[in-house]
Amino acid sequence: MIASQSGVPPQAGVRISRGKRGFLVLVGILAAAAVVVGLALGGRLAGPRRPTRPPTIVVLEGTPVELGREHGARLAQQIRHLEDRYLGRLLGGESGRATAVEMASDFRPHLRPHHRAELDTLAEAVGLTPERVLLANCFLDLLPSVGCSTVALPTAAAPDGVARFGRNLDFPGFGIADGRSIVMIVRPAGRHAFAAVTWPGLIGVLSGMNEHGLALANMEVRRQPRMADAMPYPLLYRTVLEECRTVAEAIDLLAREPRQTANNLMLVDAAGDRAVVEIRPAGIAVRRAEADAALVATNHHREDRDEPGRCRRYDCITTDATAAWGRIDRDAVWRILNRVGGDSTLQAMIFEPADRVLHLATGRRAANLAPVRLDLRKQLDPTSR
């Protein structure tokens, strides 16, 4: 294990006094959604795999303004629908949304200029205020939720010698977000191209892989709510994909950048290096696995206490991977995802970073669906532009 720490500057008293009451109200509103996630996880899915529909793939390329304008032009209706129906429900109606918008505005000074320009142009193209579009990209930092599972396996685990990275994304869909997942290919001018499994209107990344084969996915951990003090975490993870080629570079960036929200982040690169970065605002810890073991992460920081009994999904993945070592092909990874999936698994996926391949299923109980294979090398390769 390698650990590094960096300090976080104290928050300005004027921001705390202005927004603290609204912030606490918002935390109370969002707590119910976190309970929904917790209740939905952990049930084994039975029955044969149903086919999944091929995902919608949206390709964006250009400057920040061009990215935002094209994103809005192509997906405006879906963005407005999710912003109104999904976020409106998640935030408890208009009063909760108004409080959340106020809290979201405090993130604006912490955005990278190019991300701010992209979001502002997206808002204009969709016909929403910049604050409401910003909220769609930072509400996860305000939400005390717990969910998601990942496993990273080296070449030695598989009979075909392919390193794989499996991931379930768990979150309440309310029958609205369930069927709205897309794959977004983003080719930002002057930065690395990347693919994100995402939703319309979200320019940050929760699960993605870039042109160099660096793949990542986050998992929520229990945390104390915080006023805005850094960029929203989906935009931090997008920054990793835009600027880094390897796990080592990603760890270095995460160590030096301010961090808003406690999270776990699984990283795997094309060379097979893999690590879990356990993120706190005050610093990071890096957890790795032996060459003959799976690297697993769910919803706990484990650098201090990596023992069984803290998470059923973590223990299940570890046990299954150990029992099947050397025989864990793509189907075996999918069976592992199926066993730890649940009603709130909206996206299930396997990255094969060396080949830039993604196997993906989306929708309610996604891990109980048959995935679609997506070869992303050509779409991510800069020479194909």
One Martini backbone bead per residue (centre of mass of N, CA, C, O) as a GRO file, in nm:
protein
  385
    1MET     BB    1   0.097   0.035   0.021
    2ILE     BB    2   0.019   0.370  -0.075
    3ALA     BB    3   0.062   0.696   0.075
    4SER     BB    4  -0.101   1.022   0.059
    5GLN     BB    5  -0.089   1.372   0.148
    6SER     BB    6  -0.318   1.661   0.153
    7GLY     BB    7  -0.418   1.961   0.200
    8VAL     BB    8  -0.703   2.161   0.305
    9PRO     BB    9  -0.844   2.441   0.279
   10PRO     BB   10  -1.020   2.647   0.437
   11GLN     BB   11  -1.324   2.760   0.463
   12ALA     BB   12  -1.519   3.011   0.404
   13GLY     BB   13  -1.726   3.165   0.622
   14VAL     BB   14  -1.933   3.295   0.427
   15ARG     BB   15  -2.025   3.028   0.292
   16ILE     BB   16  -2.122   2.879   0.540
   17SER     BB   17  -2.329   3.086   0.648
   18ARG     BB   18  -2.506   3.102   0.387
   19GLY     BB   19  -2.540   2.756   0.334
   20LYS     BB   20  -2.576   2.560   0.578
   21ARG     BB   21  -2.878   2.530   0.614
   22GLY     BB   22  -2.945   2.433   0.326
   23PHE     BB   23  -2.757   2.191   0.333
   24LEU     BB   24  -2.901   2.034   0.562
   25VAL     BB   25  -3.168   2.012   0.418
   26LEU     BB   26  -3.065   1.856   0.172
   27VAL     BB   27  -2.961   1.607   0.321
   28GLY     BB   28  -3.241   1.522   0.421
   29ILE     BB   29  -3.370   1.481   0.141
   30LEU     BB   30  -3.141   1.269   0.030
   31ALA     BB   31  -3.144   1.029   0.232
   32ALA     BB   32  -3.370   0.854   0.105
   33ALA     BB   33  -3.208   0.764  -0.146
   34ALA     BB   34  -2.990   0.606   0.008
   35VAL     BB   35  -3.183   0.393   0.120
   36VAL     BB   36  -3.270   0.273  -0.146
   37VAL     BB   37  -2.998   0.160  -0.223
   38GLY     BB   38  -2.951  -0.022   0.024
   39LEU     BB   39  -3.210  -0.203  -0.021
   40ALA     BB   40  -3.141  -0.300  -0.325
   41LEU     BB   41  -2.898  -0.444  -0.245
   42GLY     BB   42  -2.780  -0.798  -0.264
   43GLY     BB   43  -2.948  -0.951  -0.475
   44ARG     BB   44  -2.988  -1.232  -0.632
   45LEU     BB   45  -3.006  -1.319  -0.968
   46ALA     BB   46  -3.248  -1.474  -1.156
   47GLY     BB   47  -3.222  -1.637  -1.437
   48PRO     BB   48  -3.202  -1.562  -1.747
   49ARG     BB   49  -3.061  -1.383  -1.985
   50ARG     BB   50  -3.139  -1.091  -2.119
   51PRO     BB   51  -3.155  -0.893  -2.364
   52THR     BB   52  -2.990  -0.610  -2.493
   53ARG     BB   53  -2.971  -0.303  -2.597
   54PRO     BB   54  -2.813  -0.111  -2.784
   55PRO     BB   55  -2.638   0.153  -2.734
   56THR     BB   56  -2.611   0.479  -2.727
   57ILE     BB   57  -2.395   0.669  -2.945
   58VAL     BB   58  -2.199   0.960  -2.866
   59VAL     BB   59  -2.020   1.200  -3.062
   60LEU     BB   60  -1.762   1.425  -2.950
   61GLU     BB   61  -1.598   1.727  -3.091
   62GLY     BB   62  -1.362   1.968  -2.962
   63THR     BB   63  -1.429   2.230  -2.816
   64PRO     BB   64  -1.600   2.326  -2.549
   65VAL     BB   65  -1.820   2.469  -2.715
   66GLU     BB   66  -1.868   2.235  -2.914
   67LEU     BB   67  -1.945   2.021  -2.709
   68GLY     BB   68  -2.188   2.165  -2.580
   69ARG     BB   69  -2.354   2.220  -2.837
   70GLU     BB   70  -2.381   1.922  -2.936
   71HIS     BB   71  -2.500   1.798  -2.687
   72GLY     BB   72  -2.757   1.977  -2.684
   73ALA     BB   73  -2.862   1.925  -2.974
   74ARG     BB   74  -2.888   1.598  -2.939
   75LEU     BB   75  -3.007   1.598  -2.602
   76ALA     BB   76  -3.223   1.799  -2.492
   77GLN     BB   77  -3.476   1.633  -2.424
   78GLN     BB   78  -3.339   1.437  -2.224
   79ILE     BB   79  -3.226   1.645  -2.030
   80ARG     BB   80  -3.495   1.776  -1.946
   81HIS     BB   81  -3.625   1.518  -1.841
   82LEU     BB   82  -3.414   1.449  -1.620
   83GLU     BB   83  -3.418   1.724  -1.473
   84ASP     BB   84  -3.720   1.713  -1.404
   85ARG     BB   85  -3.795   1.411  -1.321
   86TYR     BB   86  -3.543   1.306  -1.169
   87LEU     BB   87  -3.424   1.537  -0.999
   88GLY     BB   88  -3.692   1.627  -0.885
   89ARG     BB   89  -3.737   1.365  -0.721
   90LEU     BB   90  -3.464   1.338  -0.570
   91LEU     BB   91  -3.504   1.649  -0.441
   92GLY     BB   92  -3.819   1.697  -0.355
   93GLY     BB   93  -3.865   1.915  -0.552
   94GLU     BB   94  -3.858   2.257  -0.574
   95SER     BB   95  -3.734   2.316  -0.296
   96GLY     BB   96  -3.494   2.123  -0.324
   97ARG     BB   97  -3.384   2.240  -0.586
   98ALA     BB   98  -3.326   2.527  -0.488
   99THR     BB   99  -3.117   2.442  -0.278
  100ALA     BB  100  -2.930   2.288  -0.475
  101VAL     BB  101  -2.861   2.524  -0.661
  102GLU     BB  102  -2.722   2.692  -0.447
  103MET     BB  103  -2.501   2.482  -0.386
  104ALA     BB  104  -2.389   2.447  -0.677
  105SER     BB  105  -2.273   2.739  -0.720
  106ASP     BB  106  -2.011   2.682  -0.537
  107PHE     BB  107  -1.856   2.516  -0.771
  108ARG     BB  108  -1.776   2.711  -1.000
  109PRO     BB  109  -1.481   2.815  -0.908
  110HIS     BB  110  -1.369   2.493  -0.935
  111LEU     BB  111  -1.364   2.494  -1.226
  112ARG     BB  112  -1.257   2.440  -1.515
  113PRO     BB  113  -1.269   2.647  -1.778
  114HIS     BB  114  -1.352   2.427  -1.993
  115HIS     BB  115  -1.592   2.313  -1.830
  116ARG     BB  116  -1.750   2.575  -1.798
  117ALA     BB  117  -1.789   2.629  -2.101
  118GLU     BB  118  -1.939   2.367  -2.164
  119LEU     BB  119  -2.177   2.405  -1.966
  120ASP     BB  120  -2.280   2.679  -2.071
  121THR     BB  121  -2.337   2.583  -2.360
  122LEU     BB  122  -2.529   2.358  -2.286
  123ALA     BB  123  -2.743   2.532  -2.149
  124GLU     BB  124  -2.810   2.703  -2.396
  125ALA     BB  125  -2.893   2.464  -2.587
  126VAL     BB  126  -3.128   2.358  -2.379
  127GLY     BB  127  -3.266   2.592  -2.188
  128LEU     BB  128  -3.091   2.632  -1.929
  129THR     BB  129  -2.944   2.700  -1.657
  130PRO     BB  130  -2.629   2.679  -1.540
  131GLU     BB  131  -2.710   2.580  -1.253
  132ARG     BB  132  -2.876   2.325  -1.345
  133VAL     BB  133  -2.644   2.189  -1.496
  134LEU     BB  134  -2.448   2.180  -1.262
  135LEU     BB  135  -2.621   2.003  -1.077
  136ALA     BB  136  -2.606   1.747  -1.268
  137ASN     BB  137  -2.270   1.750  -1.190
  138CYS     BB  138  -2.304   1.760  -0.836
  139PHE     BB  139  -2.520   1.591  -0.674
  140LEU     BB  140  -2.335   1.356  -0.576
  141ASP     BB  141  -2.182   1.533  -0.361
  142LEU     BB  142  -2.469   1.575  -0.195
  143LEU     BB  143  -2.500   1.257  -0.178
  144PRO     BB  144  -2.551   1.003   0.078
  145SER     BB  145  -2.439   0.741  -0.076
  146VAL     BB  146  -2.448   0.372  -0.147
  147GLY     BB  147  -2.245   0.203  -0.402
  148CYS     BB  148  -2.110  -0.039  -0.582
  149SER     BB  149  -1.891  -0.252  -0.797
  150THR     BB  150  -1.551  -0.404  -0.815
  151VAL     BB  151  -1.317  -0.577  -1.053
  152ALA     BB  152  -0.967  -0.668  -1.083
  153LEU     BB  153  -0.800  -0.857  -1.347
  154PRO     BB  154  -0.554  -1.038  -1.450
  155THR     BB  155  -0.422  -1.244  -1.685
  156ALA     BB  156  -0.400  -1.498  -1.484
  157ALA     BB  157  -0.723  -1.536  -1.447
  158ALA     BB  158  -0.727  -1.613  -1.757
  159PRO     BB  159  -0.735  -1.832  -2.026
  160ASP     BB  160  -0.684  -1.579  -2.248
  161GLY     BB  161  -0.506  -1.337  -2.114
  162VAL     BB  162  -0.728  -1.123  -2.007
  163ALA     BB  163  -0.774  -0.825  -1.880
  164ARG     BB  164  -1.020  -0.729  -1.624
  165PHE     BB  165  -1.309  -0.492  -1.563
  166GLY     BB  166  -1.558  -0.489  -1.327
  167ARG     BB  167  -1.899  -0.322  -1.322
  168ASN     BB  168  -2.132  -0.180  -1.092
  169LEU     BB  169  -2.411   0.041  -1.111
  170ASP     BB  170  -2.571   0.190  -0.823
  171PHE     BB  171  -2.906   0.329  -0.856
  172PRO     BB  172  -3.175   0.513  -0.853
  173GLY     BB  173  -3.426   0.526  -1.126
  174PHE     BB  174  -3.753   0.543  -1.112
  175GLY     BB  175  -3.804   0.464  -1.422
  176ILE     BB  176  -3.605   0.683  -1.576
  177ALA     BB  177  -3.284   0.621  -1.583
  178ASP     BB  178  -3.271   0.324  -1.674
  179GLY     BB  179  -3.321   0.398  -2.011
  180ARG     BB  180  -3.076   0.652  -2.045
  181SER     BB  181  -2.828   0.531  -2.124
  182ILE     BB  182  -2.493   0.611  -2.246
  183VAL     BB  183  -2.238   0.648  -2.495
  184MET     BB  184  -1.960   0.869  -2.466
  185ILE     BB  185  -1.765   1.024  -2.712
  186VAL     BB  186  -1.470   1.215  -2.633
  187ARG     BB  187  -1.289   1.483  -2.827
  188PRO     BB  188  -1.082   1.689  -2.691
  189ALA     BB  189  -0.908   1.952  -2.740
  190GLY     BB  190  -0.583   1.865  -2.624
  191ARG     BB  191  -0.703   1.583  -2.530
  192HIS     BB  192  -0.807   1.298  -2.426
  193ALA     BB  193  -0.983   1.050  -2.526
  194PHE     BB  194  -1.323   0.928  -2.433
  195ALA     BB  195  -1.528   0.689  -2.261
  196ALA     BB  196  -1.872   0.705  -2.138
  197VAL     BB  197  -2.090   0.588  -1.896
  198THR     BB  198  -2.406   0.757  -1.915
  199TRP     BB  199  -2.582   1.072  -1.920
  200PRO     BB  200  -2.757   1.315  -2.015
  201GLY     BB  201  -2.569   1.612  -1.903
  202LEU     BB  202  -2.311   1.445  -1.826
  203ILE     BB  203  -1.960   1.538  -1.829
  204GLY     BB  204  -1.879   1.351  -1.643
  205VAL     BB  205  -1.725   1.062  -1.465
  206LEU     BB  206  -1.791   0.712  -1.356
  207SER     BB  207  -1.737   0.552  -1.637
  208GLY     BB  208  -1.418   0.478  -1.807
  209MET     BB  209  -1.218   0.525  -2.122
  210ASN     BB  210  -0.927   0.576  -2.291
  211GLU     BB  211  -0.705   0.580  -2.561
  212HIS     BB  212  -0.482   0.428  -2.356
  213GLY     BB  213  -0.659   0.231  -2.147
  214LEU     BB  214  -0.772   0.400  -1.923
  215ALA     BB  215  -0.960   0.289  -1.642
  216LEU     BB  216  -1.273   0.380  -1.462
  217ALA     BB  217  -1.437   0.363  -1.126
  218ASN     BB  218  -1.682   0.438  -0.893
  219MET     BB  219  -1.741   0.450  -0.527
  220GLU     BB  220  -1.928   0.480  -0.269
  221VAL     BB  221  -1.903   0.639   0.054
  222ARG     BB  222  -1.910   0.710   0.361
  223ARG     BB  223  -2.002   1.054   0.456
  224GLN     BB  224  -1.950   1.382   0.505
  225PRO     BB  225  -2.076   1.667   0.447
  226ARG     BB  226  -1.984   1.935   0.207
  227MET     BB  227  -1.872   2.205   0.109
  228ALA     BB  228  -1.755   2.369  -0.146
  229ASP     BB  229  -1.382   2.297  -0.247
  230ALA     BB  230  -1.420   2.157  -0.533
  231MET     BB  231  -1.455   1.969  -0.776
  232PRO     BB  232  -1.651   1.761  -0.898
  233TYR     BB  233  -1.595   1.427  -0.916
  234PRO     BB  234  -1.666   1.371  -1.218
  235LEU     BB  235  -1.454   1.588  -1.317
  236LEU     BB  236  -1.205   1.459  -1.197
  237TYR     BB  237  -1.229   1.191  -1.364
  238ARG     BB  238  -1.213   1.325  -1.633
  239THR     BB  239  -0.933   1.448  -1.594
  240VAL     BB  240  -0.785   1.183  -1.585
  241LEU     BB  241  -0.860   1.098  -1.882
  242GLU     BB  242  -0.747   1.367  -2.022
  243GLU     BB  243  -0.429   1.346  -1.872
  244CYS     BB  244  -0.397   1.027  -1.862
  245ARG     BB  245  -0.232   0.692  -1.919
  246THR     BB  246  -0.193   0.589  -1.620
  247VAL     BB  247  -0.205   0.493  -1.302
  248ALA     BB  248   0.030   0.665  -1.200
  249GLU     BB  249  -0.077   0.935  -1.310
  250ALA     BB  250  -0.347   0.930  -1.160
  251ILE     BB  251  -0.237   0.930  -0.873
  252ASP     BB  252  -0.086   1.197  -0.895
  253LEU     BB  253  -0.332   1.374  -0.953
  254LEU     BB  254  -0.503   1.296  -0.696
  255ALA     BB  255  -0.285   1.404  -0.492
  256ARG     BB  256  -0.280   1.720  -0.605
  257GLU     BB  257  -0.577   1.746  -0.611
  258PRO     BB  258  -0.852   1.856  -0.515
  259ARG     BB  259  -1.103   1.707  -0.287
  260GLN     BB  260  -1.441   1.677  -0.218
  261THR     BB  261  -1.498   1.348  -0.218
  262ALA     BB  262  -1.558   1.059  -0.088
  263ASN     BB  263  -1.396   0.766  -0.239
  264ASN     BB  264  -1.380   0.511  -0.481
  265LEU     BB  265  -1.110   0.421  -0.723
  266MET     BB  266  -1.084   0.240  -1.006
  267LEU     BB  267  -0.776   0.126  -1.171
  268VAL     BB  268  -0.690   0.060  -1.522
  269ASP     BB  269  -0.452  -0.046  -1.761
  270ALA     BB  270  -0.304  -0.164  -2.052
  271ALA     BB  271  -0.065  -0.308  -1.872
  272GLY     BB  272  -0.232  -0.403  -1.587
  273ASP     BB  273  -0.252  -0.194  -1.398
  274ARG     BB  274  -0.373  -0.174  -1.047
  275ALA     BB  275  -0.607   0.035  -0.848
  276VAL     BB  276  -0.712   0.170  -0.535
  277VAL     BB  277  -0.852   0.483  -0.462
  278GLU     BB  278  -0.870   0.631  -0.146
  279ILE     BB  279  -1.081   0.901  -0.094
  280ARG     BB  280  -1.008   1.220   0.050
  281PRO     BB  281  -0.986   1.543   0.114
  282ALA     BB  282  -0.699   1.505   0.275
  283GLY     BB  283  -0.652   1.236   0.089
  284ILE     BB  284  -0.471   0.937  -0.008
  285ALA     BB  285  -0.509   0.584  -0.079
  286VAL     BB  286  -0.335   0.285  -0.187
  287ARG     BB  287  -0.465  -0.017  -0.331
  288ARG     BB  288  -0.357  -0.353  -0.366
  289ALA     BB  289  -0.263  -0.661  -0.529
  290GLU     BB  290  -0.178  -0.951  -0.587
  291ALA     BB  291  -0.103  -1.132  -0.872
  292ASP     BB  292  -0.308  -1.381  -0.744
  293ALA     BB  293  -0.538  -1.146  -0.716
  294ALA     BB  294  -0.806  -0.978  -0.656
  295LEU     BB  295  -0.940  -0.652  -0.707
  296VAL     BB  296  -1.148  -0.497  -0.463
  297ALA     BB  297  -1.451  -0.278  -0.463
  298THR     BB  298  -1.671  -0.071  -0.274
  299ASN     BB  299  -1.778   0.101   0.045
  300HIS     BB  300  -1.473   0.101   0.163
  301HIS     BB  301  -1.217   0.189   0.358
  302ARG     BB  302  -0.923  -0.055   0.377
  303GLU     BB  303  -0.625   0.024   0.468
  304ASP     BB  304  -0.686  -0.051   0.786
  305ARG     BB  305  -0.948  -0.277   0.727
  306ASP     BB  306  -0.904  -0.587   0.552
  307GLU     BB  307  -1.186  -0.745   0.628
  308PRO     BB  308  -1.429  -0.942   0.672
  309GLY     BB  309  -1.787  -0.832   0.706
  310ARG     BB  310  -1.848  -0.535   0.566
  311CYS     BB  311  -1.924  -0.677   0.273
  312ARG     BB  312  -2.096  -0.893   0.080
  313ARG     BB  313  -1.988  -0.823  -0.205
  314TYR     BB  314  -1.689  -0.835  -0.147
  315ASP     BB  315  -1.683  -1.129  -0.046
  316CYS     BB  316  -1.807  -1.261  -0.298
  317ILE     BB  317  -1.596  -1.178  -0.506
  318THR     BB  318  -1.349  -1.297  -0.366
  319THR     BB  319  -1.446  -1.593  -0.357
  320ASP     BB  320  -1.504  -1.638  -0.660
  321ALA     BB  321  -1.221  -1.560  -0.770
  322THR     BB  322  -1.059  -1.771  -0.614
  323ALA     BB  323  -1.212  -2.030  -0.720
  324ALA     BB  324  -1.167  -1.930  -1.049
  325TRP     BB  325  -0.879  -1.924  -1.095
  326GLY     BB  326  -0.790  -1.925  -1.447
  327ARG     BB  327  -1.131  -1.910  -1.535
  328ILE     BB  328  -1.174  -1.584  -1.590
  329ASP     BB  329  -1.380  -1.489  -1.800
  330ARG     BB  330  -1.621  -1.299  -1.917
  331ASP     BB  331  -1.855  -1.477  -1.805
  332ALA     BB  332  -1.745  -1.490  -1.514
  333VAL     BB  333  -1.762  -1.192  -1.454
  334TRP     BB  334  -2.068  -1.169  -1.505
  335ARG     BB  335  -2.151  -1.361  -1.275
  336ILE     BB  336  -2.042  -1.185  -1.053
  337LEU     BB  337  -2.219  -0.938  -1.111
  338ASN     BB  338  -2.486  -1.086  -1.075
  339ARG     BB  339  -2.452  -1.169  -0.770
  340VAL     BB  340  -2.415  -0.839  -0.685
  341GLY     BB  341  -2.668  -0.751  -0.786
  342GLY     BB  342  -2.967  -0.543  -0.855
  343ASP     BB  343  -3.229  -0.334  -0.898
  344SER     BB  344  -3.004  -0.078  -0.898
  345THR     BB  345  -2.868  -0.191  -1.153
  346LEU     BB  346  -2.803   0.018  -1.439
  347GLN     BB  347  -2.493  -0.080  -1.475
  348ALA     BB  348  -2.297  -0.312  -1.670
  349MET     BB  349  -1.935  -0.395  -1.689
  350ILE     BB  350  -1.651  -0.461  -1.918
  351PHE     BB  351  -1.314  -0.409  -1.925
  352GLU     BB  352  -1.053  -0.412  -2.200
  353PRO     BB  353  -0.788  -0.215  -2.215
  354ALA     BB  354  -0.584  -0.333  -2.429
  355ASP     BB  355  -0.844  -0.334  -2.655
  356ARG     BB  356  -1.079  -0.129  -2.610
  357VAL     BB  357  -1.309  -0.292  -2.454
  358LEU     BB  358  -1.676  -0.313  -2.417
  359HIS     BB  359  -1.906  -0.452  -2.187
  360LEU     BB  360  -2.271  -0.389  -2.206
  361ALA     BB  361  -2.535  -0.308  -1.966
  362THR     BB  362  -2.869  -0.165  -1.946
  363GLY     BB  363  -3.073  -0.121  -1.677
  364ARG     BB  364  -3.265  -0.292  -1.500
  365ARG     BB  365  -3.077  -0.533  -1.398
  366ALA     BB  366  -2.811  -0.540  -1.580
  367ALA     BB  367  -2.661  -0.813  -1.478
  368ASN     BB  368  -2.919  -0.985  -1.620
  369LEU     BB  369  -2.789  -0.921  -1.886
  370ALA     BB  370  -2.678  -0.918  -2.208
  371PRO     BB  371  -2.403  -0.811  -2.342
  372VAL     BB  372  -2.238  -0.563  -2.530
  373ARG     BB  373  -1.997  -0.535  -2.776
  374LEU     BB  374  -1.733  -0.277  -2.769
  375ASP     BB  375  -1.522  -0.137  -3.010
  376LEU     BB  376  -1.315   0.160  -2.930
  377ARG     BB  377  -1.051   0.214  -3.083
  378LYS     BB  378  -1.136   0.385  -3.331
  379GLN     BB  379  -1.291   0.612  -3.166
  380LEU     BB  380  -1.020   0.680  -2.985
  381ASP     BB  381  -0.830   0.708  -3.214
  382PRO     BB  382  -0.656   0.980  -3.331
  383THR     BB  383  -0.606   0.869  -3.634
  384SER     BB  384  -0.937   0.865  -3.699
  385ARG     BB  385  -1.002   1.191  -3.724
   0.00000   0.00000   0.00000
